Amino acid sequence: MVSMKDIALKCSVSVATVSKALNDHSDISQEKKRIIKETAKEMGYFPNSAARALKTNRTYNIGVLFVDDANSGLTHEYFASVLEGFKVEAEKNGYDITFINHRIGVRTMSYYEHCMYRGVDGVVIACVNFNDPEILELIKSDLPVVTIDHIFNNRIAVISDNVKGIHDLIEYVYQAGHRKIAYIHGADSAVTSDRLASFYRTLEEYDIEVPDEYIKEAAYHDTKKAEQCTRELLQLKNRPTCILYPDDFACIGGINVIKALGYRIPEDISVVGYDGITVSEVLEPKLTTLKQDTTTLGREAANHLVDLIEKPRTTLIERVVVPGKIQVGKSVRQITPV
């Protein structure tokens, strides 16, 4: 392994000069910096992370905590896309990422203990039970923390604009003539609360009263429960003309039941998703959905966490809201309002 001493010998300078050049100190000429950096690159030099950690008191490692109810892991396309945006931006800032869990070999530990074990400089928390005592332990700790799609008063939160997202979807469906609109919403969470409140409030603005039997619950990413809820809605005497789903993946379960029962989309029943994952564009018919800006969500989370790590005194604790936009497909039929 090439060391700074090797570079110093090659350039006929001291090790201290090499260190200053590689760290962009101002008391060395730009020409000397250029020569030393080019030499280091040619020789295949990489800084030693352990040595850098001792010098800066940082590991340049960020923890990622991601556990969804459906145990989808990185097959969860929406959050996988958010985390990809996070990873790319974190790496641009010189940080690696480590997934935080409960186990190291045969040893079990809390999320906070794992963060301490790995020596992460900060942690991003996404898609978990935010009421879990172990999550609250992290939130109350001294570690820099950024949450995605959940708000704590003392932590930076990066969230999708769920209120406007549902409002825009309902407005689109209403303009298509639908008045009997059902909603299969996700399990209890801050995201669900915002979306459900926006659903009721938007329909109230249009003077539409929603029957209780039009509201169902299915965990996000749960196709089986979405199938069951869809079947129950289609069996109603006064069945809805349009069904909103908690996410595009769960919507697939609903579509399967609709087709299995002999109904056509959108001729007999209209459906609307949420997220705008890739599969929504290849479904037949193409799904109308709310496409979330996953790249921006991940990038904002990474940049705010890095700021919190590197500039803790000047970084504001704030809520960053990222808007989405309707992705119009062919799953909503234009009808005459009744």
KEDRENKOL-311268 format. One record per residue (C-alpha): x, y, z; residue number from 1; residue in one letter. Coordinates in nm, 3 decimals, always signed. Layout:
# residues N
+---------+---------+---------+------+------+
:    east :   north :      up : baro : kegu :
+---------+---------+---------+------+------+
:       X :       Y :       Z :  NUM :    a :
...
+---------+---------+---------+------+------+
This chain:
# residues 338
+---------+---------+---------+------+------+
:    east :   north :      up : baro : kegu :
+---------+---------+---------+------+------+
:  +0.000 :  +0.000 :  +0.000 :    1 :    m :
:  +0.133 :  +0.341 :  -0.101 :    2 :    v :
:  +0.190 :  +0.576 :  +0.194 :    3 :    s :
:  +0.238 :  +0.952 :  +0.222 :    4 :    m :
:  +0.605 :  +0.878 :  +0.295 :    5 :    k :
:  +0.637 :  +0.713 :  -0.048 :    6 :    d :
:  +0.483 :  +1.018 :  -0.214 :    7 :    i :
:  +0.712 :  +1.249 :  -0.017 :    8 :    a :
:  +1.021 :  +1.059 :  -0.137 :    9 :    l :
:  +0.899 :  +1.068 :  -0.497 :   10 :    k :
:  +0.832 :  +1.444 :  -0.483 :   11 :    c :
:  +1.139 :  +1.526 :  -0.269 :   12 :    s :
:  +0.926 :  +1.698 :  -0.003 :   13 :    v :
:  +0.840 :  +1.627 :  +0.360 :   14 :    s :
:  +0.552 :  +1.404 :  +0.470 :   15 :    v :
:  +0.396 :  +1.711 :  +0.631 :   16 :    a :
:  +0.398 :  +1.890 :  +0.294 :   17 :    t :
:  +0.229 :  +1.591 :  +0.128 :   18 :    v :
:  -0.038 :  +1.587 :  +0.400 :   19 :    s :
:  -0.105 :  +1.958 :  +0.360 :   20 :    k :
:  -0.125 :  +1.928 :  -0.020 :   21 :    a :
:  -0.368 :  +1.636 :  -0.009 :   22 :    l :
:  -0.586 :  +1.824 :  +0.241 :   23 :    n :
:  -0.581 :  +2.149 :  +0.040 :   24 :    d :
:  -0.406 :  +2.363 :  +0.302 :   25 :    h :
:  -0.360 :  +2.724 :  +0.192 :   26 :    s :
:  +0.008 :  +2.755 :  +0.291 :   27 :    d :
:  +0.125 :  +2.549 :  -0.009 :   28 :    i :
:  +0.136 :  +2.677 :  -0.367 :   29 :    s :
:  -0.123 :  +2.555 :  -0.616 :   30 :    q :
:  +0.154 :  +2.420 :  -0.841 :   31 :    e :
:  +0.307 :  +2.211 :  -0.562 :   32 :    k :
:  -0.041 :  +2.081 :  -0.469 :   33 :    k :
:  -0.100 :  +1.983 :  -0.830 :   34 :    r :
:  +0.231 :  +1.792 :  -0.857 :   35 :    i :
:  +0.178 :  +1.610 :  -0.526 :   36 :    i :
:  -0.184 :  +1.517 :  -0.605 :   37 :    k :
:  -0.095 :  +1.393 :  -0.953 :   38 :    e :
:  +0.191 :  +1.187 :  -0.810 :   39 :    t :
:  -0.038 :  +1.040 :  -0.546 :   40 :    a :
:  -0.291 :  +0.945 :  -0.813 :   41 :    k :
:  -0.026 :  +0.789 :  -1.037 :   42 :    e :
:  +0.112 :  +0.586 :  -0.745 :   43 :    m :
:  -0.236 :  +0.462 :  -0.650 :   44 :    g :
:  -0.252 :  +0.632 :  -0.312 :   45 :    y :
:  -0.568 :  +0.608 :  -0.101 :   46 :    f :
:  -0.600 :  +0.776 :  +0.240 :   47 :    p :
:  -0.622 :  +0.538 :  +0.534 :   48 :    n :
:  -0.974 :  +0.563 :  +0.678 :   49 :    s :
:  -0.861 :  +0.471 :  +1.029 :   50 :    a :
:  -0.594 :  +0.741 :  +1.027 :   51 :    a :
:  -0.840 :  +0.995 :  +0.891 :   52 :    r :
:  -1.088 :  +0.904 :  +1.163 :   53 :    a :
:  -0.828 :  +0.966 :  +1.433 :   54 :    l :
:  -0.741 :  +1.303 :  +1.285 :   55 :    k :
:  -1.094 :  +1.431 :  +1.215 :   56 :    t :
:  -1.287 :  +1.245 :  +1.487 :   57 :    n :
:  -1.522 :  +1.124 :  +1.211 :   58 :    r :
:  -1.550 :  +0.786 :  +1.037 :   59 :    t :
:  -1.713 :  +0.923 :  +0.721 :   60 :    y :
:  -1.966 :  +0.645 :  +0.758 :   61 :    n :
:  -2.343 :  +0.702 :  +0.771 :   62 :    i :
:  -2.593 :  +0.454 :  +0.911 :   63 :    g :
:  -2.911 :  +0.366 :  +0.719 :   64 :    v :
:  -3.204 :  +0.222 :  +0.913 :   65 :    l :
:  -3.470 :  +0.076 :  +0.686 :   66 :    f :
:  -3.723 :  -0.185 :  +0.800 :   67 :    v :
:  -4.066 :  -0.207 :  +0.631 :   68 :    d :
:  -4.370 :  -0.394 :  +0.763 :   69 :    d :
:  -4.389 :  -0.618 :  +0.457 :   70 :    a :
:  -4.021 :  -0.721 :  +0.496 :   71 :    n :
:  -3.961 :  -0.624 :  +0.134 :   72 :    s :
:  -3.606 :  -0.507 :  +0.195 :   73 :    g :
:  -3.442 :  -0.353 :  -0.110 :   74 :    l :
:  -3.710 :  -0.507 :  -0.335 :   75 :    t :
:  -3.930 :  -0.222 :  -0.206 :   76 :    h :
:  -3.887 :  -0.014 :  -0.522 :   77 :    e :
:  -3.998 :  +0.319 :  -0.379 :   78 :    y :
:  -3.764 :  +0.317 :  -0.078 :   79 :    f :
:  -3.488 :  +0.145 :  -0.274 :   80 :    a :
:  -3.501 :  +0.441 :  -0.514 :   81 :    s :
:  -3.497 :  +0.691 :  -0.225 :   82 :    v :
:  -3.197 :  +0.515 :  -0.071 :   83 :    l :
:  -3.016 :  +0.508 :  -0.406 :   84 :    e :
:  -3.053 :  +0.887 :  -0.424 :   85 :    g :
:  -2.926 :  +0.907 :  -0.066 :   86 :    f :
:  -2.629 :  +0.678 :  -0.138 :   87 :    k :
:  -2.520 :  +0.869 :  -0.449 :   88 :    v :
:  -2.528 :  +1.204 :  -0.268 :   89 :    e :
:  -2.358 :  +1.069 :  +0.045 :   90 :    a :
:  -2.076 :  +0.926 :  -0.165 :   91 :    e :
:  -2.033 :  +1.260 :  -0.344 :   92 :    k :
:  -1.971 :  +1.410 :  -0.001 :   93 :    n :
:  -1.710 :  +1.144 :  +0.081 :   94 :    g :
:  -1.925 :  +0.916 :  +0.301 :   95 :    y :
:  -1.986 :  +0.542 :  +0.294 :   96 :    d :
:  -2.311 :  +0.388 :  +0.421 :   97 :    i :
:  -2.378 :  +0.099 :  +0.659 :   98 :    t :
:  -2.717 :  -0.067 :  +0.708 :   99 :    f :
:  -2.814 :  -0.071 :  +1.074 :  100 :    i :
:  -2.973 :  -0.385 :  +1.216 :  101 :    n :
:  -3.017 :  -0.593 :  +1.532 :  102 :    h :
:  -2.745 :  -0.849 :  +1.484 :  103 :    r :
:  -2.369 :  -0.882 :  +1.441 :  104 :    i :
:  -2.305 :  -1.253 :  +1.390 :  105 :    g :
:  -2.476 :  -1.426 :  +1.684 :  106 :    v :
:  -2.478 :  -1.113 :  +1.899 :  107 :    r :
:  -2.796 :  -0.905 :  +1.923 :  108 :    t :
:  -2.799 :  -0.534 :  +1.999 :  109 :    m :
:  -3.025 :  -0.231 :  +1.975 :  110 :    s :
:  -3.014 :  +0.000 :  +1.674 :  111 :    y :
:  -2.833 :  +0.261 :  +1.881 :  112 :    y :
:  -2.578 :  +0.003 :  +2.000 :  113 :    e :
:  -2.515 :  -0.101 :  +1.640 :  114 :    h :
:  -2.460 :  +0.265 :  +1.544 :  115 :    c :
:  -2.206 :  +0.293 :  +1.827 :  116 :    m :
:  -2.045 :  -0.038 :  +1.729 :  117 :    y :
:  -1.996 :  +0.081 :  +1.371 :  118 :    r :
:  -1.901 :  +0.432 :  +1.480 :  119 :    g :
:  -2.132 :  +0.601 :  +1.230 :  120 :    v :
:  -2.123 :  +0.981 :  +1.215 :  121 :    d :
:  -2.499 :  +1.001 :  +1.172 :  122 :    g :
:  -2.802 :  +0.797 :  +1.068 :  123 :    v :
:  -3.096 :  +0.831 :  +0.829 :  124 :    v :
:  -3.417 :  +0.655 :  +0.934 :  125 :    i :
:  -3.674 :  +0.548 :  +0.675 :  126 :    a :
:  -3.976 :  +0.318 :  +0.662 :  127 :    c :
:  -3.982 :  +0.189 :  +1.019 :  128 :    v :
:  -4.223 :  +0.184 :  +1.311 :  129 :    n :
:  -4.135 :  +0.528 :  +1.442 :  130 :    f :
:  -4.300 :  +0.446 :  +1.777 :  131 :    n :
:  -4.058 :  +0.159 :  +1.838 :  132 :    d :
:  -3.870 :  +0.228 :  +2.166 :  133 :    p :
:  -3.541 :  +0.154 :  +1.988 :  134 :    e :
:  -3.618 :  +0.419 :  +1.725 :  135 :    i :
:  -3.703 :  +0.666 :  +2.001 :  136 :    l :
:  -3.371 :  +0.578 :  +2.167 :  137 :    e :
:  -3.192 :  +0.688 :  +1.849 :  138 :    l :
:  -3.404 :  +1.002 :  +1.821 :  139 :    i :
:  -3.317 :  +1.101 :  +2.179 :  140 :    k :
:  -2.946 :  +1.023 :  +2.135 :  141 :    s :
:  -2.664 :  +1.265 :  +2.052 :  142 :    d :
:  -2.623 :  +1.117 :  +1.705 :  143 :    l :
:  -2.710 :  +1.340 :  +1.406 :  144 :    p :
:  -3.036 :  +1.197 :  +1.268 :  145 :    v :
:  -3.252 :  +1.272 :  +0.964 :  146 :    v :
:  -3.588 :  +1.100 :  +0.918 :  147 :    t :
:  -3.767 :  +1.032 :  +0.590 :  148 :    i :
:  -4.148 :  +1.060 :  +0.584 :  149 :    d :
:  -4.185 :  +1.112 :  +0.958 :  150 :    h :
:  -4.161 :  +1.421 :  +1.176 :  151 :    i :
:  -4.004 :  +1.460 :  +1.519 :  152 :    f :
:  -3.987 :  +1.806 :  +1.671 :  153 :    n :
:  -3.615 :  +1.789 :  +1.740 :  154 :    n :
:  -3.499 :  +1.623 :  +1.418 :  155 :    r :
:  -3.467 :  +1.720 :  +1.052 :  156 :    i :
:  -3.737 :  +1.549 :  +0.844 :  157 :    a :
:  -3.747 :  +1.508 :  +0.467 :  158 :    v :
:  -4.100 :  +1.427 :  +0.356 :  159 :    i :
:  -4.297 :  +1.389 :  +0.037 :  160 :    s :
:  -4.586 :  +1.634 :  +0.003 :  161 :    d :
:  -4.853 :  +1.375 :  +0.084 :  162 :    n :
:  -5.124 :  +1.633 :  +0.147 :  163 :    v :
:  -5.093 :  +1.792 :  -0.197 :  164 :    k :
:  -5.033 :  +1.453 :  -0.359 :  165 :    g :
:  -5.370 :  +1.315 :  -0.247 :  166 :    i :
:  -5.541 :  +1.649 :  -0.318 :  167 :    h :
:  -5.412 :  +1.644 :  -0.675 :  168 :    d :
:  -5.521 :  +1.283 :  -0.730 :  169 :    l :
:  -5.871 :  +1.347 :  -0.595 :  170 :    i :
:  -5.900 :  +1.662 :  -0.806 :  171 :    e :
:  -5.799 :  +1.463 :  -1.115 :  172 :    y :
:  -6.051 :  +1.186 :  -1.041 :  173 :    v :
:  -6.325 :  +1.441 :  -0.963 :  174 :    y :
:  -6.265 :  +1.624 :  -1.291 :  175 :    q :
:  -6.304 :  +1.286 :  -1.465 :  176 :    a :
:  -6.659 :  +1.280 :  -1.327 :  177 :    g :
:  -6.618 :  +1.042 :  -1.032 :  178 :    h :
:  -6.817 :  +1.109 :  -0.716 :  179 :    r :
:  -6.814 :  +0.761 :  -0.557 :  180 :    k :
:  -6.448 :  +0.737 :  -0.459 :  181 :    i :
:  -6.312 :  +0.470 :  -0.223 :  182 :    a :
:  -5.975 :  +0.477 :  -0.052 :  183 :    y :
:  -5.768 :  +0.181 :  +0.062 :  184 :    i :
:  -5.514 :  +0.362 :  +0.278 :  185 :    h :
:  -5.193 :  +0.240 :  +0.439 :  186 :    g :
:  -5.136 :  +0.130 :  +0.798 :  187 :    a :
:  -5.127 :  +0.391 :  +1.075 :  188 :    d :
:  -4.838 :  +0.634 :  +1.031 :  189 :    s :
:  -4.771 :  +1.005 :  +0.985 :  190 :    a :
:  -4.783 :  +0.954 :  +0.607 :  191 :    v :
:  -5.120 :  +0.779 :  +0.628 :  192 :    t :
:  -5.263 :  +1.045 :  +0.860 :  193 :    s :
:  -5.168 :  +1.324 :  +0.619 :  194 :    d :
:  -5.304 :  +1.141 :  +0.317 :  195 :    r :
:  -5.630 :  +1.039 :  +0.484 :  196 :    l :
:  -5.695 :  +1.389 :  +0.617 :  197 :    a :
:  -5.625 :  +1.532 :  +0.271 :  198 :    s :
:  -5.862 :  +1.275 :  +0.116 :  199 :    f :
:  -6.152 :  +1.374 :  +0.342 :  200 :    y :
:  -6.078 :  +1.746 :  +0.323 :  201 :    r :
:  -6.056 :  +1.753 :  -0.056 :  202 :    t :
:  -6.383 :  +1.566 :  -0.098 :  203 :    l :
:  -6.543 :  +1.795 :  +0.159 :  204 :    e :
:  -6.440 :  +2.090 :  -0.059 :  205 :    e :
:  -6.636 :  +1.927 :  -0.341 :  206 :    y :
:  -6.931 :  +1.866 :  -0.104 :  207 :    d :
:  -6.897 :  +1.489 :  -0.130 :  208 :    i :
:  -6.973 :  +1.272 :  +0.172 :  209 :    e :
:  -6.772 :  +0.951 :  +0.191 :  210 :    v :
:  -6.954 :  +0.637 :  +0.319 :  211 :    p :
:  -6.761 :  +0.459 :  +0.595 :  212 :    d :
:  -6.760 :  +0.137 :  +0.393 :  213 :    e :
:  -6.557 :  +0.313 :  +0.123 :  214 :    y :
:  -6.258 :  +0.342 :  +0.357 :  215 :    i :
:  -6.037 :  +0.035 :  +0.401 :  216 :    k :
:  -5.690 :  -0.026 :  +0.546 :  217 :    e :
:  -5.408 :  -0.235 :  +0.402 :  218 :    a :
:  -5.041 :  -0.214 :  +0.495 :  219 :    a :
:  -4.822 :  -0.050 :  +0.236 :  220 :    y :
:  -4.682 :  -0.297 :  -0.019 :  221 :    h :
:  -4.933 :  -0.564 :  +0.093 :  222 :    d :
:  -5.097 :  -0.707 :  -0.220 :  223 :    t :
:  -5.293 :  -0.977 :  -0.031 :  224 :    k :
:  -5.471 :  -0.730 :  +0.197 :  225 :    k :
:  -5.531 :  -0.497 :  -0.098 :  226 :    a :
:  -5.695 :  -0.790 :  -0.280 :  227 :    e :
:  -5.925 :  -0.853 :  +0.016 :  228 :    q :
:  -6.022 :  -0.487 :  +0.050 :  229 :    c :
:  -6.091 :  -0.458 :  -0.322 :  230 :    t :
:  -6.313 :  -0.764 :  -0.316 :  231 :    r :
:  -6.514 :  -0.614 :  -0.026 :  232 :    e :
:  -6.557 :  -0.284 :  -0.212 :  233 :    l :
:  -6.675 :  -0.456 :  -0.530 :  234 :    l :
:  -6.933 :  -0.654 :  -0.332 :  235 :    q :
:  -7.103 :  -0.336 :  -0.204 :  236 :    l :
:  -7.452 :  -0.272 :  -0.335 :  237 :    k :
:  -7.353 :  +0.090 :  -0.400 :  238 :    n :
:  -7.000 :  +0.017 :  -0.514 :  239 :    r :
:  -6.750 :  +0.295 :  -0.590 :  240 :    p :
:  -6.660 :  +0.398 :  -0.944 :  241 :    t :
:  -6.297 :  +0.462 :  -0.850 :  242 :    c :
:  -6.059 :  +0.312 :  -0.592 :  243 :    i :
:  -5.742 :  +0.479 :  -0.461 :  244 :    l :
:  -5.467 :  +0.248 :  -0.336 :  245 :    y :
:  -5.193 :  +0.310 :  -0.075 :  246 :    p :
:  -4.916 :  +0.244 :  -0.329 :  247 :    d :
:  -4.865 :  +0.109 :  -0.679 :  248 :    d :
:  -4.744 :  -0.231 :  -0.560 :  249 :    f :
:  -5.054 :  -0.287 :  -0.344 :  250 :    a :
:  -5.263 :  -0.170 :  -0.639 :  251 :    c :
:  -5.147 :  -0.475 :  -0.835 :  252 :    i :
:  -5.334 :  -0.691 :  -0.585 :  253 :    g :
:  -5.649 :  -0.488 :  -0.646 :  254 :    g :
:  -5.610 :  -0.508 :  -1.023 :  255 :    i :
:  -5.574 :  -0.888 :  -1.004 :  256 :    n :
:  -5.903 :  -0.923 :  -0.813 :  257 :    v :
:  -6.086 :  -0.680 :  -1.040 :  258 :    i :
:  -5.986 :  -0.878 :  -1.348 :  259 :    k :
:  -6.048 :  -1.215 :  -1.180 :  260 :    a :
:  -6.406 :  -1.109 :  -1.106 :  261 :    l :
:  -6.462 :  -1.020 :  -1.469 :  262 :    g :
:  -6.450 :  -0.641 :  -1.438 :  263 :    y :
:  -6.262 :  -0.421 :  -1.682 :  264 :    r :
:  -6.031 :  -0.130 :  -1.599 :  265 :    i :
:  -6.129 :  +0.148 :  -1.651 :  266 :    p :
:  -6.460 :  +0.064 :  -1.825 :  267 :    e :
:  -6.619 :  -0.091 :  -1.513 :  268 :    d :
:  -6.400 :  +0.042 :  -1.234 :  269 :    i :
:  -6.124 :  +0.304 :  -1.224 :  270 :    s :
:  -5.811 :  +0.264 :  -1.010 :  271 :    v :
:  -5.541 :  +0.502 :  -0.893 :  272 :    v :
:  -5.203 :  +0.422 :  -0.737 :  273 :    g :
:  -4.936 :  +0.616 :  -0.548 :  274 :    y :
:  -4.554 :  +0.637 :  -0.583 :  275 :    d :
:  -4.499 :  +0.614 :  -0.959 :  276 :    g :
:  -4.272 :  +0.308 :  -0.949 :  277 :    i :
:  -4.156 :  +0.153 :  -1.277 :  278 :    t :
:  -4.421 :  -0.119 :  -1.281 :  279 :    v :
:  -4.698 :  +0.145 :  -1.291 :  280 :    s :
:  -4.591 :  +0.232 :  -1.645 :  281 :    e :
:  -4.596 :  -0.124 :  -1.778 :  282 :    v :
:  -4.926 :  -0.237 :  -1.627 :  283 :    l :
:  -5.218 :  -0.285 :  -1.864 :  284 :    e :
:  -5.376 :  -0.038 :  -1.865 :  285 :    p :
:  -5.100 :  +0.205 :  -1.765 :  286 :    k :
:  -5.167 :  +0.319 :  -1.409 :  287 :    l :
:  -5.262 :  +0.673 :  -1.314 :  288 :    t :
:  -5.060 :  +0.748 :  -1.002 :  289 :    t :
:  -4.879 :  +1.014 :  -0.800 :  290 :    l :
:  -4.511 :  +0.995 :  -0.888 :  291 :    k :
:  -4.292 :  +1.081 :  -0.591 :  292 :    q :
:  -3.956 :  +1.246 :  -0.650 :  293 :    d :
:  -3.745 :  +0.975 :  -0.489 :  294 :    t :
:  -3.413 :  +1.110 :  -0.615 :  295 :    t :
:  -3.473 :  +1.449 :  -0.453 :  296 :    t :
:  -3.598 :  +1.289 :  -0.130 :  297 :    l :
:  -3.277 :  +1.085 :  -0.101 :  298 :    g :
:  -3.050 :  +1.371 :  -0.204 :  299 :    r :
:  -3.207 :  +1.615 :  +0.042 :  300 :    e :
:  -3.181 :  +1.363 :  +0.326 :  301 :    a :
:  -2.812 :  +1.305 :  +0.252 :  302 :    a :
:  -2.719 :  +1.672 :  +0.221 :  303 :    n :
:  -2.902 :  +1.771 :  +0.539 :  304 :    h :
:  -2.745 :  +1.484 :  +0.733 :  305 :    l :
:  -2.396 :  +1.577 :  +0.611 :  306 :    v :
:  -2.461 :  +1.940 :  +0.710 :  307 :    d :
:  -2.575 :  +1.822 :  +1.053 :  308 :    l :
:  -2.257 :  +1.617 :  +1.092 :  309 :    i :
:  -2.014 :  +1.878 :  +0.963 :  310 :    e :
:  -2.185 :  +2.202 :  +1.068 :  311 :    k :
:  -2.396 :  +2.116 :  +1.374 :  312 :    p :
:  -2.401 :  +2.471 :  +1.511 :  313 :    r :
:  -2.540 :  +2.635 :  +1.200 :  314 :    t :
:  -2.766 :  +2.363 :  +1.054 :  315 :    t :
:  -3.134 :  +2.433 :  +1.115 :  316 :    l :
:  -3.372 :  +2.165 :  +1.238 :  317 :    i :
:  -3.637 :  +2.187 :  +0.970 :  318 :    e :
:  -3.898 :  +2.004 :  +0.768 :  319 :    r :
:  -3.806 :  +1.964 :  +0.400 :  320 :    v :
:  -4.114 :  +1.900 :  +0.183 :  321 :    v :
:  -4.062 :  +1.748 :  -0.163 :  322 :    v :
:  -4.354 :  +1.770 :  -0.410 :  323 :    p :
:  -4.458 :  +1.493 :  -0.648 :  324 :    g :
:  -4.667 :  +1.508 :  -0.964 :  325 :    k :
:  -4.950 :  +1.313 :  -1.125 :  326 :    i :
:  -4.843 :  +1.051 :  -1.376 :  327 :    q :
:  -5.146 :  +1.018 :  -1.601 :  328 :    v :
:  -5.219 :  +0.671 :  -1.730 :  329 :    g :
:  -5.528 :  +0.501 :  -1.868 :  330 :    k :
:  -5.675 :  +0.352 :  -1.551 :  331 :    s :
:  -5.928 :  +0.632 :  -1.484 :  332 :    v :
:  -6.237 :  +0.652 :  -1.704 :  333 :    r :
:  -6.411 :  +0.978 :  -1.791 :  334 :    q :
:  -6.771 :  +0.942 :  -1.677 :  335 :    i :
:  -7.080 :  +1.160 :  -1.648 :  336 :    t :
:  -7.127 :  +1.274 :  -1.285 :  337 :    p :
:  -7.435 :  +1.126 :  -1.119 :  338 :    v :
+---------+---------+---------+------+------+
